[in-house]
Amino acid sequence: MGLLWTLIVGGVIGWLGGLIVGRDVPGGIIGNIVAGLVGAWLGSLVLGSFGPAIGGFAIIPALIGAIVVVLILSAIMRGSRRA
């Protein structure tokens, strides 16, 4: 049950990151989950764990990390479309 909860929270964090940035995450639901999990890892690594926590994720650093991941992914996808 813990893995399912982690995937759900990671997907919601990735989805919120895409909404805030205003760009879709490539890969749909799987892309949202990956962006949320990687963003949560990156955010906690750089910013630490502060703020409210849900499912083992500190929400504020995870959301900031997901925003950064979505921006990087959208820049990479935009660059590959031009080439």
Contacts in CASP RR format, 6 or more apart in sequence:
PFRMAT RR
TARGET T0000
AUTHOR 0000-0000-0000
METHOD contacts of the structure
MODEL  1
MGLLWTLIVGGVIGWLGGLIVGRDVPGGIIGNIVAGLVGAWLGSLVLGSF
GPAIGGFAIIPALIGAIVVVLILSAIMRGSRRA
2 55 0 8 1.000
5 55 0 8 1.000
6 37 0 8 1.000
6 55 0 8 1.000
6 56 0 8 1.000
6 57 0 8 1.000
7 33 0 8 1.000
9 54 0 8 1.000
9 55 0 8 1.000
9 56 0 8 1.000
9 57 0 8 1.000
10 32 0 8 1.000
10 33 0 8 1.000
10 36 0 8 1.000
10 37 0 8 1.000
10 40 0 8 1.000
10 57 0 8 1.000
10 62 0 8 1.000
11 29 0 8 1.000
11 32 0 8 1.000
11 33 0 8 1.000
11 35 0 8 1.000
11 36 0 8 1.000
11 37 0 8 1.000
12 32 0 8 1.000
13 35 0 8 1.000
13 36 0 8 1.000
13 39 0 8 1.000
13 40 0 8 1.000
13 57 0 8 1.000
13 59 0 8 1.000
13 62 0 8 1.000
13 63 0 8 1.000
13 66 0 8 1.000
14 25 0 8 1.000
14 31 0 8 1.000
14 32 0 8 1.000
14 33 0 8 1.000
14 35 0 8 1.000
14 36 0 8 1.000
14 39 0 8 1.000
14 66 0 8 1.000
14 69 0 8 1.000
14 70 0 8 1.000
15 25 0 8 1.000
15 32 0 8 1.000
16 63 0 8 1.000
16 66 0 8 1.000
17 35 0 8 1.000
17 36 0 8 1.000
17 63 0 8 1.000
17 66 0 8 1.000
17 67 0 8 1.000
17 70 0 8 1.000
18 24 0 8 1.000
18 25 0 8 1.000
18 32 0 8 1.000
18 35 0 8 1.000
18 66 0 8 1.000
18 67 0 8 1.000
18 70 0 8 1.000
20 63 0 8 1.000
20 67 0 8 1.000
21 67 0 8 1.000
21 70 0 8 1.000
21 71 0 8 1.000
21 74 0 8 1.000
23 70 0 8 1.000
23 71 0 8 1.000
23 74 0 8 1.000
25 31 0 8 1.000
25 32 0 8 1.000
25 35 0 8 1.000
25 70 0 8 1.000
25 73 0 8 1.000
25 74 0 8 1.000
26 73 0 8 1.000
26 74 0 8 1.000
26 77 0 8 1.000
35 66 0 8 1.000
35 69 0 8 1.000
35 70 0 8 1.000
35 73 0 8 1.000
36 62 0 8 1.000
36 65 0 8 1.000
36 66 0 8 1.000
36 69 0 8 1.000
38 66 0 8 1.000
38 69 0 8 1.000
39 62 0 8 1.000
39 65 0 8 1.000
39 66 0 8 1.000
39 68 0 8 1.000
39 69 0 8 1.000
40 57 0 8 1.000
40 58 0 8 1.000
40 61 0 8 1.000
40 62 0 8 1.000
40 65 0 8 1.000
40 66 0 8 1.000
42 65 0 8 1.000
42 68 0 8 1.000
42 69 0 8 1.000
43 61 0 8 1.000
43 62 0 8 1.000
43 64 0 8 1.000
43 65 0 8 1.000
43 68 0 8 1.000
44 57 0 8 1.000
44 58 0 8 1.000
44 61 0 8 1.000
44 62 0 8 1.000
46 61 0 8 1.000
46 65 0 8 1.000
47 60 0 8 1.000
47 61 0 8 1.000
47 64 0 8 1.000
47 65 0 8 1.000
48 58 0 8 1.000
48 61 0 8 1.000
49 58 0 8 1.000
49 61 0 8 1.000
50 58 0 8 1.000
50 60 0 8 1.000
50 61 0 8 1.000
51 58 0 8 1.000
51 59 0 8 1.000
51 60 0 8 1.000
52 58 0 8 1.000
52 59 0 8 1.000
52 60 0 8 1.000
53 59 0 8 1.000
END
